[in-house]
Each structure stands twice: as C-alpha cells, then as structure tokens.
C-alpha cells in the first residue's frame, strides 16, 4: 500500500470516529442526558461545573479520534499521543480558518444568498458526511480484520446502503441529520470530521515513518542502497561485533 492511500484510509477512519463522537454528544444533549448529569449536583455548582464539563466533552471526540487512528496505523500502532495531538490541532486549525472564511463571505454576499446557503448547505454536508462515517467504519473494520476485500468494498457498500436508506427510510436519515441543528454544533462537527481526521492521519503517519527509519526501529532496517547485504545489516548485530563488546 502506498503512503498516499494509507493516509486517505486513516483520514477516513478518523472522520468516522470523530464524527460519530460529536454526533453522539449532540444526541445526548438533545435528549437531556447532559441535563440529567447536571441534576446530580447542587444547582449552585452548575456554573463552575459547566466551565469544566464543556471543554472536557469537546475534547472527547478529537481524543478518541486520534487514539483510534493511532491504533489503526500500519505496520504497527503509532503512539496515541501523536494521534490525539494531531486531531486536536487539526480541529482547532479548521475551526479558525473556517470562521475567518465564513465571516469574510458573509460580508461580501447578499443577504438572500446567505440565508439560502445557511438553510441548505449544513444539512447537505451532514448527509454527505453520513456516508463518509459509514465508509470510514467499514474501512476501520477491514484494517482490524486485515481484509483487503472489505476495505475495497467499503464505499461501494455505502453507496448501495445509502441509496436504499434514502428511498426506504428517508425520515430516519433526516432525523439523524437534524440532531446537528445548531450552527456551532455543525461547525464543530465538520471541523472534527475534516480537520481532526487529516491532522491525526498526518501526525500518525509521520510517527510511523520515524519509527521505521529511526534508531528505535525495533529490528527494522530500511535499506537505501541496492548492494549486497553485509553482516550486521539485517537489523541485528553480527556475532563478531557482539564479541568485541
């Protein structure tokens, strides 16, 4: 597998993990689970608790995203901290860049056009991301099971299942999309799906490449020349060098 294909597969898996996490948090808030959690504490402590709870909840999805991408790295898992750091950094970078772009766009476009985009664009992106989430989980399953066939069939399956779901259960599909019904939630969802996924995949791939070519490669020896192999070049020390020590 080429490094480019490896990157895109890891990014798709990260998009599935992060997007599912954000959607789950939004669904929990919508049905009242977070309010039920706050009810466990005195009302006077809600303000202080919210200032702690909200950042922790916002970091849960990128952290899980980075950990999953690191676990799925090949040929062996990468350090989890690299995946988490890349996911958080990518999410914040996309949030800042998208906010700047949207504010500049709002100032330049007529109000009717802005209103039309605000009504149609978020739901369109969410529905498209739904297919990406399902395909990403199928890719993750294929990588864990080491099944090239499942990985190759992941997105064709998404097209077939997505088309059938749209025709037979459109109401359920729209209800799932409407969970993300606030602008700030949609923005965070898209930032994690795209920015967090790309950041985690990039960081994990760099860590994996460093592990395979660095001094701590764990027995791997990457040769850059085509000459015959000499004693000691197999990743282990030759016997004479061990005796000299």
C-alpha positions, 0 to 999 in steps of 0.5 A: 500500500502506498503512503498516499492511500494509507493516509486517505484510509486513516483520514477516513477512519478518523472522520468516522470516529470523530464524527460519530463522537460529536454526533453522539454528544449532540444526541445526548444533549438533545435528549437531556442526558447532559441535563440529567448529569447536571441534576446530580449536583447542587444547582449552585455548582452548575456554573463552575461545573459547566466551565469544566464539563464543556471543554472536557466533552469537546475534547472527547471526540478529537481524543478518541479520534486520534487514539483510534487512528493511532491504533489503526496505523500500519505496520504497527500502532503509532503512539496515541499521543501523536494521534490525539495531538494531531486531531486536536490541532487539526480541529482547532486549525479548521475551526479558525480558518473556517470562521475567518472564511465564513465571516469574510463571505458573509460580508461580501454576499447578499443577504438572500444568498446567505440565508439560502446557503445557511438553510441548505448547505449544513444539512447537505454536508451532514448527509454527505458526511453520513456516508463518509462515517459509514465508509470510514467504519467499514474501512476501520473494520477491514484494517482490524480484520486485515481484509483487503476485500472489505476495505475495497468494498467499503464505499461501494457498500455505502453507496448501495446502503445509502441509496436504499436508506434514502428511498426506504427510510428517508425520515430516519436519515433526516432525523439523524441529520437534524440532531446537528441543528445548531450552527456551532454544533455543525461547525464543530462537527465538520471541523472534527470530521475534516480537520481532526481526521487529516491532522491525526492521519498526518501526525500518525503517519509521520510517527510511523515513518520515524519509527521505521527509519529511526534508531528505535526501529525495533529490528527494522532496517530500511535499506537505501542502497541496492548492494549486497547485504553485509553482516550486521545489516539485517537489523541485528548485530553480527556475532563478531561485533557482539564479541568485541563488546 
